[in-house]
């Protein structure tokens, strides 16, 4: 796990994000000029002398505690996040779990956003409950009103913006300000934006979590979690991560570092393509509404425009009412959109979803079937054509005018 780094030999002038993702966390001079940090596989690290061994003078002590491959990715991500350090985990969910365990204990109370990633809720409702930690779910749009939900034993507030599947934008600075005034730790799942499009630490959030599986990896071939933290929160994350024996393989770290180098150009394309498809879908007669914060019509647009510098390729839409058999026909007709429960890779994806079964602080009752799309790196015209023919198939099965 890496502590706070500095930009490598670049002087005092700030570097653009696209430059930073290329430059940070690698040191060709250290590795005989190779531009990429080598994949170091190993558990045992030898010390040259007895004195070095007992005083832990080596840069590395044991494979689980890090090596040049993992350190390079940690260093780059810590610089991009603006945190005091980054810990790597085997998945986004494990990053969420470790971060929560780092700041909560028996008898504590957690405020968890109602729109959180469904597996995050299972961590709260099963594992944290078993440890004597109580969770209260809250409306993502509560803003500074979160103060009314805080108890004497509230130790942490967890955010996710935009919300998983239903894409609500939270007023992160307002919630963070309330929490900081009361000494409460804030955590956020920032996978959607990545630190290129939103930097939680700059608005007062203590812990920023990403499923690096998504845009950091970028190629649908690695599972990875990242935890960036500041101040006392970093000390707690660092200790818990080490105490729990969490580590990732150097091969996965290398894949994450490889993906990071193209993150800026990929995100820019996901932003452009995703917004173009969202705008096109908003004109379709089959679509009731599109849930995309970069659209001026979206309820969260003003906050998104204030806090974010871009959007990714993930958004949702609500169809006009059709029978389930017609929805199935729509999905089965797609040829360029795969059906799968991840996102953030180069490929376009589509899934149906229904949040109604696990929302407790809010009500999910859309006027029609809900669809989540990830717009990949394919040509937008081809993606529109694929959606168009899928809509035609849906309409035929629904009975033409049955929508």
Secondary structure, DSSP 8 states (H G I E B T S, - for coil): -EE----TT--SS---HHHHHHHTT--GGGGTT-SS------SB---SSHHHHHTT-SS--BGGG--HHHHHHHHHHHHHHT-SEEEEESSHHHHHHHHHHHH--TT-EEEEETTS-HHHHHIIIIIIHHTT-EEEEE-TT-GGGGGGG--TTEEEEEEESS-TTT-----HHHHHHHHHHTT-EEEEE-TTTHHHH--GGGGT-SEEEEETTTTTT-SS----EEEEE-HHHHHHHHHHHHHTT----HHHHHHHHHHHHTHHHHHHHHHHHHHHHHHHHTT-TTEEEEE-TTSTTSTTHHHHHHH-S---SEEEEEE----HHHHHHHHHH-SSSB--S--SSSS-EEEEE-GGGT-SSS----SS-EEEEE--SS-HHHHHHHHHHHHHHHHHHHTSS--
